[in-house]
Amino acid sequence: MRCLLLVGGILLILVASVVGVAMASESYVISDVSGGVQHGKTTTVDNNYGWKSAPENPNVVYIAVWAPKPYEGYIQSALVAVVRKHGLKPVIAQNITAYGLKGRVVLFYAPVISRADYLLTEERSISGILYYSYAGDAESAVEVINSGLVFSATEISKSADKFCGASMGRLTKLKIANQTCDVAYWWNLKAKVGKLKSGNPYEMIANEIASQLDNFIKSDESNEP
């Protein structure tokens, strides 16, 4: 009987060890809720009716990241890398509205973060919205944020929808022809890294966010004449 108990105990230790090594070797990014909205609307420019094109310089991309540190730095770097990959000039803007309609605009807003450190793994998570305007409409995005947004698993998609609605409405009033607007959102975008892995959870999250900007710019390129 003692022999059986001993064998059983050894087996449990072995199983626990295997499970522990597996957990410590994990590395992935996942979100509870995510999605995106893309609006592509271009009106033919007719100067006789006052319609005009924007931005002034589409080769410049103004970037603002409104997120707590250290997320801010990692996300900025990842977005800059994507912009450069497409042969565009990235500019970090402290006051993004000062560059309205001067170049393309990218704004990432993330008011919710969390972290968890365990024996075998560490987790970092962020909830936020990525906004991209080809015309460079920064003012609409800032107004939407300042008006107050609800951040929760059930409401974040509705909050994200407000960005492009506000932008298209404003650009129509200004008679701006290109009203392309893209938004991506994440609730609890989480990076989990095991202690046996060398991954950086902040960098993993930043790369996931930047991959959506990459898709937005690619979509613009595919629609160019």
PASEBA-1860 file (N, C-alpha, C; in nm, 3 decimals):
! residues 225
1> MRCLLLVG> 0.083/-0.121/0.000/0.000/0.000/0.000/0.086/0.126/0.000 ~ 0.190/0.120/0.085/0.282/0.235/0.090/0.351/0.255/-0.045 ~ 0.381/0.144/-0.109/0.447/0.150/-0.239/0.358/0.218/-0.341 ~ 0.228/0.183/-0.337/0.133/0.243/-0.429/0.120/0.393/-0.405 ~ 0.115/0.432/-0.278/0.106/0.574/-0.243/0.230/0.650/-0.290 ~ 0.345/0.585/-0.274/0.471/0.647/-0.315/0.473/0.668/-0.466 ~ 0.431/0.564/-0.539/0.427/0.574/-0.685/0.329/0.682/-0.729 ~ 0.212/0.683/-0.661/0.111/0.785/-0.694/0.164/0.925/-0.669
9> GILLILVA> 0.236/0.942/-0.558/0.291/1.073/-0.526/0.394/1.117/-0.628 ~ 0.478/1.022/-0.670/0.580/1.053/-0.771/0.514/1.094/-0.902 ~ 0.407/1.020/-0.940/0.336/1.053/-1.063/0.275/1.193/-1.057 ~ 0.218/1.228/-0.940/0.159/1.361/-0.925/0.265/1.470/-0.938 ~ 0.381/1.444/-0.880/0.491/1.540/-0.889/0.536/1.557/-1.033 ~ 0.544/1.444/-1.106/0.585/1.449/-1.246/0.483/1.527/-1.330 ~ 0.355/1.498/-1.306/0.249/1.569/-1.381/0.254/1.718/-1.351 ~ 0.269/1.752/-1.222/0.275/1.893/-1.184/0.396/1.961/-1.246
17> SVVGVAMA> 0.505/1.888/-1.255/0.626/1.945/-1.314/0.606/1.973/-1.462 ~ 0.544/1.877/-1.531/0.518/1.894/-1.674/0.425/2.012/-1.698 ~ 0.319/2.020/-1.618/0.224/2.131/-1.630/0.293/2.263/-1.601 ~ 0.375/2.265/-1.497/0.447/2.386/-1.460/0.540/2.434/-1.569 ~ 0.614/2.340/-1.630/0.705/2.376/-1.739/0.626/2.429/-1.858 ~ 0.511/2.367/-1.885/0.428/2.412/-1.997/0.379/2.554/-1.974 ~ 0.332/2.582/-1.853/0.283/2.717/-1.821/0.396/2.819/-1.827 ~ 0.510/2.782/-1.775/0.624/2.874/-1.774/0.679/2.898/-1.914
25> SESYVISD> 0.639/2.813/-2.009/0.688/2.827/-2.147/0.585/2.896/-2.237 ~ 0.472/2.935/-2.181/0.366/2.998/-2.260/0.403/3.139/-2.301 ~ 0.350/3.179/-2.415/0.368/3.317/-2.462/0.262/3.344/-2.567 ~ 0.165/3.428/-2.535/0.060/3.457/-2.633/-0.010/3.589/-2.601 ~ -0.084/3.638/-2.702/-0.165/3.760/-2.688/-0.308/3.724/-2.724 ~ -0.401/3.767/-2.640/-0.542/3.736/-2.663/-0.626/3.848/-2.603 ~ -0.746/3.868/-2.654/-0.834/3.970/-2.597/-0.971/3.911/-2.571 ~ -1.039/3.965/-2.470/-1.174/3.920/-2.439/-1.273/3.965/-2.546
33> VSGGVQHG> -1.256/4.090/-2.590/-1.342/4.147/-2.695/-1.254/4.231/-2.787 ~ -1.273/4.217/-2.918/-1.200/4.300/-3.013/-1.282/4.314/-3.139 ~ -1.250/4.415/-3.216/-1.323/4.436/-3.340/-1.272/4.559/-3.411 ~ -1.337/4.593/-3.520/-1.295/4.710/-3.595/-1.405/4.764/-3.683 ~ -1.388/4.889/-3.721/-1.483/4.957/-3.809/-1.404/5.030/-3.916 ~ -1.440/5.010/-4.042/-1.373/5.079/-4.151/-1.476/5.152/-4.236 ~ -1.453/5.281/-4.255/-1.539/5.362/-4.339/-1.455/5.423/-4.448 ~ -1.483/5.391/-4.572/-1.410/5.449/-4.684/-1.505/5.525/-4.773
41> KTTTVDNN> -1.497/5.656/-4.767/-1.587/5.738/-4.848/-1.508/5.851/-4.912 ~ -1.511/5.858/-5.043/-1.442/5.964/-5.115/-1.538/6.032/-5.211 ~ -1.550/6.162/-5.199/-1.635/6.241/-5.288/-1.548/6.303/-5.396 ~ -1.595/6.298/-5.519/-1.519/6.358/-5.628/-1.505/6.508/-5.604 ~ -1.383/6.557/-5.609/-1.356/6.698/-5.580/-1.403/6.786/-5.696 ~ -1.486/6.881/-5.663/-1.531/6.980/-5.761/-1.515/7.116/-5.696 ~ -1.412/7.189/-5.739/-1.383/7.318/-5.677/-1.497/7.418/-5.693 ~ -1.583/7.396/-5.792/-1.695/7.487/-5.812/-1.794/7.479/-5.697
49> YGWKSAPE> -1.793/7.368/-5.626/-1.885/7.351/-5.514/-1.814/7.358/-5.379 ~ -1.686/7.392/-5.381/-1.614/7.412/-5.257/-1.554/7.288/-5.194 ~ -1.563/7.172/-5.261/-1.503/7.051/-5.205/-1.352/7.054/-5.225 ~ -1.280/6.999/-5.128/-1.134/6.999/-5.137/-1.079/6.868/-5.081 ~ -0.952/6.844/-5.111/-0.886/6.722/-5.065/-0.809/6.749/-4.936 ~ -0.791/6.644/-4.858/-0.710/6.649/-4.736/-0.648/6.510/-4.719 ~ -0.532/6.503/-4.653/-0.462/6.610/-4.582/-0.370/6.689/-4.675 ~ -0.304/6.790/-4.617/-0.209/6.870/-4.694/-0.093/6.783/-4.743
57> NPNVVYIA> -0.045/6.695/-4.656/0.067/6.607/-4.692/0.038/6.465/-4.644 ~ -0.012/6.379/-4.732/-0.046/6.243/-4.692/0.075/6.154/-4.662 ~ 0.194/6.205/-4.689/0.315/6.127/-4.660/0.361/6.143/-4.516 ~ 0.296/6.230/-4.442/0.327/6.250/-4.300/0.214/6.193/-4.215 ~ 0.251/6.121/-4.110/0.152/6.061/-4.020/0.179/6.112/-3.878 ~ 0.084/6.184/-3.824/0.096/6.236/-3.688/0.039/6.133/-3.591 ~ 0.117/6.101/-3.489/0.084/5.992/-3.397/0.071/6.043/-3.254 ~ -0.035/6.005/-3.188/-0.053/6.037/-3.046/-0.097/5.910/-2.974
65> VWAPKPYE> -0.034/5.881/-2.862/-0.070/5.765/-2.781/-0.106/5.816/-2.642 ~ -0.231/5.800/-2.608/-0.281/5.840/-2.476/-0.301/5.713/-2.393 ~ -0.194/5.671/-2.332/-0.195/5.548/-2.252/-0.093/5.564/-2.140 ~ -0.112/5.495/-2.029/-0.017/5.504/-1.918/0.119/5.446/-1.957 ~ 0.221/5.494/-1.891/0.355/5.436/-1.909/0.359/5.302/-1.837 ~ 0.435/5.204/-1.885/0.526/5.209/-2.000/0.460/5.175/-2.133 ~ 0.326/5.152/-2.131/0.258/5.118/-2.256/0.280/5.225/-2.363 ~ 0.273/5.351/-2.321/0.285/5.462/-2.415/0.408/5.450/-2.504
73> GYIQSALV> 0.523/5.430/-2.444/0.647/5.422/-2.521/0.652/5.304/-2.616 ~ 0.609/5.188/-2.568/0.612/5.069/-2.653/0.516/5.083/-2.772 ~ 0.398/5.136/-2.746/0.299/5.150/-2.853/0.343/5.255/-2.953 ~ 0.399/5.366/-2.905/0.453/5.467/-2.996/0.556/5.408/-3.090 ~ 0.650/5.333/-3.033/0.757/5.273/-3.113/0.702/5.177/-3.217 ~ 0.603/5.097/-3.179/0.546/5.000/-3.273/0.471/5.070/-3.386 ~ 0.397/5.176/-3.354/0.324/5.251/-3.456/0.420/5.322/-3.552 ~ 0.525/5.380/-3.496/0.626/5.447/-3.578/0.690/5.349/-3.676
81> AVVRKHGL> 0.719/5.228/-3.628/0.781/5.126/-3.715/0.690/5.090/-3.832 ~ 0.561/5.081/-3.807/0.467/5.048/-3.914/0.461/5.161/-4.017 ~ 0.453/5.283/-3.968/0.447/5.399/-4.059/0.571/5.404/-4.148 ~ 0.686/5.385/-4.089/0.811/5.387/-4.167/0.815/5.272/-4.268 ~ 0.759/5.160/-4.231/0.759/5.044/-4.322/0.687/5.076/-4.452 ~ 0.591/5.165/-4.444/0.514/5.202/-4.564/0.573/5.325/-4.634 ~ 0.694/5.363/-4.596/0.760/5.475/-4.662/0.704/5.611/-4.625 ~ 0.635/5.620/-4.512/0.575/5.745/-4.465/0.657/5.802/-4.350
89> KPVIAQNI> 0.637/5.929/-4.321/0.713/5.997/-4.216/0.630/6.006/-4.088 ~ 0.671/5.939/-3.980/0.597/5.948/-3.854/0.639/6.070/-3.772 ~ 0.544/6.135/-3.710/0.571/6.249/-3.622/0.492/6.229/-3.493 ~ 0.561/6.221/-3.381/0.492/6.209/-3.252/0.438/6.347/-3.215 ~ 0.308/6.355/-3.191/0.243/6.483/-3.165/0.192/6.489/-3.021 ~ 0.244/6.584/-2.945/0.196/6.603/-2.808/0.057/6.665/-2.808 ~ 0.035/6.758/-2.901/-0.096/6.821/-2.917/-0.148/6.787/-3.056 ~ -0.217/6.677/-3.065/-0.255/6.622/-3.195/-0.349/6.714/-3.272
97> TAYGLKGR> -0.432/6.792/-3.204/-0.526/6.879/-3.275/-0.455/6.993/-3.348 ~ -0.332/7.022/-3.309/-0.257/7.128/-3.377/-0.219/7.089/-3.520 ~ -0.233/6.960/-3.552/-0.193/6.911/-3.684/-0.312/6.863/-3.766 ~ -0.430/6.908/-3.729/-0.550/6.866/-3.800/-0.546/6.897/-3.949 ~ -0.571/6.796/-4.031/-0.578/6.805/-4.177/-0.443/6.836/-4.243 ~ -0.335/6.836/-4.164/-0.202/6.860/-4.221/-0.137/6.731/-4.272 ~ -0.168/6.620/-4.207/-0.118/6.489/-4.247/-0.214/6.384/-4.193 ~ -0.189/6.260/-4.221/-0.273/6.155/-4.164/-0.260/6.157/-4.011
105> VVLFYAPV> -0.362/6.105/-3.944/-0.364/6.108/-3.797/-0.389/5.968/-3.741 ~ -0.309/5.933/-3.641/-0.328/5.807/-3.568/-0.335/5.842/-3.419 ~ -0.439/5.797/-3.354/-0.455/5.822/-3.211/-0.495/5.692/-3.142 ~ -0.418/5.655/-3.041/-0.454/5.538/-2.961/-0.487/5.586/-2.820 ~ -0.607/5.551/-2.774/-0.656/5.594/-2.643/-0.685/5.471/-2.559 ~ -0.619/5.463/-2.443/-0.635/5.345/-2.356/-0.637/5.388/-2.210 ~ -0.754/5.403/-2.152/-0.764/5.445/-2.012/-0.764/5.330/-1.911 ~ -0.769/5.206/-1.960/-0.784/5.091/-1.868/-0.667/4.995/-1.887
113> ISRADYLL> -0.595/4.966/-1.778/-0.486/4.869/-1.781/-0.495/4.780/-1.657 ~ -0.428/4.667/-1.662/-0.419/4.580/-1.544/-0.295/4.492/-1.557 ~ -0.255/4.431/-1.447/-0.140/4.342/-1.448/-0.160/4.233/-1.344 ~ -0.094/4.121/-1.368/-0.098/4.009/-1.274/0.033/3.934/-1.284 ~ 0.098/3.913/-1.172/0.222/3.839/-1.167/0.204/3.711/-1.085 ~ 0.233/3.599/-1.148/0.218/3.469/-1.083/0.355/3.403/-1.069 ~ 0.355/3.288/-1.008/0.480/3.216/-0.987/0.547/3.178/-1.118 ~ 0.466/3.135/-1.215/0.521/3.084/-1.341/0.498/3.176/-1.460
121> TEERSISG> 0.409/3.273/-1.448/0.377/3.361/-1.560/0.356/3.505/-1.514 ~ 0.363/3.596/-1.611/0.326/3.735/-1.586/0.230/3.779/-1.695 ~ 0.132/3.862/-1.657/0.031/3.908/-1.751/0.020/4.060/-1.746 ~ 0.004/4.120/-1.863/-0.024/4.263/-1.874/-0.142/4.278/-1.970 ~ -0.231/4.370/-1.939/-0.345/4.388/-2.028/-0.382/4.535/-2.039 ~ -0.445/4.568/-2.152/-0.485/4.705/-2.180/-0.615/4.703/-2.258 ~ -0.697/4.803/-2.238/-0.821/4.817/-2.313/-0.819/4.953/-2.380 ~ -0.837/4.956/-2.511/-0.825/5.083/-2.580/-0.883/5.082/-2.721
129> ILYYSYAG> -0.875/5.201/-2.783/-0.929/5.223/-2.917/-0.822/5.287/-3.004 ~ -0.801/5.233/-3.123/-0.707/5.287/-3.221/-0.786/5.357/-3.331 ~ -0.756/5.484/-3.352/-0.828/5.566/-3.450/-0.731/5.610/-3.560 ~ -0.774/5.597/-3.685/-0.691/5.636/-3.800/-0.776/5.717/-3.897 ~ -0.728/5.837/-3.929/-0.797/5.923/-4.025/-0.701/5.961/-4.136 ~ -0.732/5.921/-4.258/-0.646/5.956/-4.371/-0.645/6.107/-4.392 ~ -0.759/6.170/-4.377/-0.768/6.315/-4.397/-0.700/6.394/-4.286 ~ -0.674/6.329/-4.174/-0.607/6.397/-4.064/-0.703/6.466/-3.969
137> DAESAVEV> -0.821/6.411/-3.953/-0.921/6.471/-3.863/-0.891/6.432/-3.719 ~ -0.812/6.513/-3.653/-0.778/6.487/-3.513/-0.885/6.543/-3.419 ~ -0.944/6.655/-3.459/-1.037/6.726/-3.370/-1.158/6.640/-3.333 ~ -1.213/6.569/-3.429/-1.332/6.486/-3.400/-1.301/6.378/-3.297 ~ -1.184/6.314/-3.311/-1.147/6.208/-3.218/-1.129/6.262/-3.076 ~ -1.064/6.376/-3.064/-1.041/6.435/-2.932/-1.174/6.477/-2.869 ~ -1.264/6.530/-2.950/-1.395/6.570/-2.899/-1.474/6.450/-2.847 ~ -1.466/6.340/-2.920/-1.536/6.218/-2.877/-1.480/6.169/-2.743
145> INSGLVFS> -1.348/6.170/-2.730/-1.286/6.126/-2.605/-1.324/6.218/-2.490 ~ -1.318/6.348/-2.514/-1.349/6.445/-2.408/-1.496/6.444/-2.369 ~ -1.582/6.398/-2.458/-1.725/6.393/-2.426/-1.758/6.280/-2.330 ~ -1.662/6.187/-2.315/-1.681/6.075/-2.222/-1.719/5.947/-2.294 ~ -1.639/5.845/-2.275/-1.664/5.715/-2.336/-1.680/5.609/-2.228 ~ -1.768/5.515/-2.254/-1.787/5.403/-2.160/-1.695/5.289/-2.202 ~ -1.609/5.246/-2.110/-1.518/5.136/-2.138/-1.560/5.014/-2.056 ~ -1.612/4.915/-2.127/-1.649/4.787/-2.066/-1.659/4.685/-2.178
153> ATEISKSA> -1.667/4.560/-2.142/-1.673/4.454/-2.243/-1.795/4.469/-2.334 ~ -1.904/4.519/-2.280/-2.028/4.529/-2.358/-2.043/4.663/-2.430 ~ -1.968/4.765/-2.386/-1.988/4.899/-2.441/-1.875/4.949/-2.531 ~ -1.761/4.882/-2.530/-1.647/4.938/-2.602/-1.672/4.946/-2.753 ~ -1.747/4.854/-2.810/-1.775/4.860/-2.954/-1.859/4.983/-2.987 ~ -1.954/5.016/-2.898/-2.038/5.134/-2.920/-1.955/5.261/-2.907 ~ -1.862/5.261/-2.813/-1.773/5.376/-2.798/-1.687/5.395/-2.922 ~ -1.637/5.284/-2.977/-1.553/5.291/-3.096/-1.630/5.344/-3.217
161> DKFCGASM> -1.758/5.309/-3.227/-1.840/5.353/-3.339/-1.854/5.504/-3.346 ~ -1.840/5.570/-3.232/-1.861/5.715/-3.228/-1.753/5.792/-3.303 ~ -1.634/5.735/-3.311/-1.522/5.806/-3.372/-1.546/5.835/-3.520 ~ -1.575/5.733/-3.597/-1.592/5.754/-3.741/-1.719/5.831/-3.772 ~ -1.823/5.811/-3.692/-1.946/5.888/-3.713/-1.920/6.037/-3.697 ~ -1.847/6.072/-3.591/-1.816/6.213/-3.566/-1.725/6.268/-3.676 ~ -1.626/6.190/-3.719/-1.532/6.237/-3.819/-1.600/6.260/-3.954 ~ -1.680/6.166/-3.998/-1.746/6.180/-4.127/-1.843/6.297/-4.128
169> GRLTKLKI> -1.909/6.319/-4.014/-2.000/6.433/-4.005/-1.925/6.565/-4.015 ~ -1.813/6.576/-3.945/-1.734/6.700/-3.948/-1.673/6.723/-4.085 ~ -1.617/6.618/-4.146/-1.552/6.635/-4.276/-1.654/6.670/-4.385 ~ -1.775/6.622/-4.372/-1.880/6.659/-4.467/-1.912/6.807/-4.457 ~ -1.920/6.857/-4.335/-1.946/7.000/-4.315/-1.833/7.086/-4.371 ~ -1.710/7.036/-4.357/-1.593/7.109/-4.409/-1.573/7.088/-4.558 ~ -1.654/6.999/-4.618/-1.644/6.964/-4.759/-1.507/6.905/-4.792 ~ -1.463/6.813/-4.706/-1.340/6.737/-4.730/-1.378/6.610/-4.804
177> ANQTCDVA> -1.315/6.587/-4.917/-1.356/6.477/-5.004/-1.324/6.339/-4.946 ~ -1.199/6.321/-4.900/-1.159/6.189/-4.851/-1.195/6.175/-4.704 ~ -1.291/6.089/-4.676/-1.340/6.074/-4.538/-1.308/5.936/-4.481 ~ -1.202/5.873/-4.533/-1.163/5.741/-4.484/-1.133/5.745/-4.335 ~ -1.196/5.656/-4.261/-1.178/5.649/-4.116/-1.179/5.502/-4.074 ~ -1.079/5.464/-3.995/-1.069/5.326/-3.948/-1.053/5.325/-3.796 ~ -1.117/5.229/-3.733/-1.109/5.217/-3.587/-1.095/5.069/-3.550 ~ -1.008/5.042/-3.455/-0.997/4.907/-3.397/-1.008/4.921/-3.246
185> YWWNLKAK> -1.064/4.822/-3.182/-1.080/4.831/-3.037/-1.052/4.696/-2.971 ~ -1.010/4.704/-2.846/-0.981/4.584/-2.767/-1.027/4.605/-2.624 ~ -1.092/4.506/-2.570/-1.122/4.504/-2.427/-1.040/4.391/-2.365 ~ -0.955/4.428/-2.272/-0.867/4.332/-2.205/-0.777/4.259/-2.306 ~ -0.702/4.338/-2.381/-0.599/4.282/-2.470/-0.484/4.239/-2.380 ~ -0.465/4.109/-2.369/-0.375/4.054/-2.266/-0.258/3.981/-2.329 ~ -0.139/4.009/-2.276/-0.019/3.935/-2.313/0.024/3.853/-2.192 ~ 0.041/3.724/-2.213/0.082/3.634/-2.106/0.216/3.572/-2.144
193> VGKLKSGN> 0.313/3.585/-2.055/0.448/3.536/-2.084/0.495/3.449/-1.968 ~ 0.539/3.326/-2.000/0.591/3.237/-1.897/0.731/3.278/-1.854 ~ 0.769/3.239/-1.734/0.899/3.276/-1.680/1.015/3.215/-1.759 ~ 0.987/3.108/-1.834/1.092/3.046/-1.914/1.103/3.107/-2.053 ~ 1.015/3.202/-2.085/1.019/3.270/-2.214/1.084/3.406/-2.199 ~ 1.138/3.457/-2.309/1.206/3.585/-2.304/1.121/3.699/-2.359 ~ 0.993/3.672/-2.386/0.906/3.774/-2.445/0.877/3.890/-2.351 ~ 0.854/4.006/-2.410/0.817/4.126/-2.336/0.667/4.150/-2.355
201> PYEMIANE> 0.585/4.140/-2.251/0.440/4.153/-2.269/0.397/4.289/-2.321 ~ 0.467/4.395/-2.282/0.433/4.529/-2.332/0.458/4.537/-2.482 ~ 0.568/4.481/-2.525/0.602/4.481/-2.667/0.505/4.396/-2.747 ~ 0.464/4.284/-2.692/0.369/4.197/-2.760/0.235/4.267/-2.780 ~ 0.189/4.338/-2.679/0.064/4.413/-2.690/0.078/4.524/-2.793 ~ 0.190/4.596/-2.788/0.213/4.706/-2.882/0.215/4.656/-3.026 ~ 0.276/4.543/-3.051/0.283/4.488/-3.186/0.146/4.447/-3.237 ~ 0.063/4.396/-3.148/-0.073/4.358/-3.187/-0.152/4.482/-3.230
209> IASQLDNF> -0.140/4.589/-3.154/-0.209/4.714/-3.187/-0.156/4.770/-3.319 ~ -0.025/4.770/-3.334/0.036/4.825/-3.456/-0.001/4.744/-3.580 ~ -0.027/4.615/-3.563/-0.064/4.533/-3.678/-0.195/4.580/-3.740 ~ -0.282/4.639/-3.658/-0.408/4.691/-3.711/-0.385/4.819/-3.791 ~ -0.292/4.902/-3.744/-0.257/5.020/-3.824/-0.199/4.977/-3.957 ~ -0.119/4.874/-3.957/-0.062/4.820/-4.080/-0.173/4.783/-4.177 ~ -0.277/4.720/-4.128/-0.391/4.682/-4.213/-0.463/4.805/-4.268 ~ -0.477/4.908/-4.184/-0.545/5.029/-4.229/-0.469/5.096/-4.343
217> IKSDESNE> -0.338/5.108/-4.328/-0.257/5.174/-4.431/-0.255/5.090/-4.559 ~ -0.247/4.958/-4.544/-0.251/4.871/-4.662/-0.382/4.889/-4.738 ~ -0.490/4.905/-4.664/-0.620/4.925/-4.727/-0.623/5.055/-4.807 ~ -0.561/5.160/-4.751/-0.550/5.286/-4.823/-0.472/5.268/-4.953 ~ -0.360/5.196/-4.942/-0.274/5.176/-5.058/-0.347/5.098/-5.169 ~ -0.427/5.003/-5.128/-0.498/4.922/-5.228/-0.607/5.001/-5.299 ~ -0.652/5.110/-5.236/-0.759/5.192/-5.294/-0.706/5.312/-5.372 ~ -0.572/5.330/-5.368/-0.516/5.441/-5.442/-0.524/5.415/-5.592
225> P> -0.547/5.522/-5.669/-0.560/5.503/-5.816/-0.427/5.464/-5.878
END
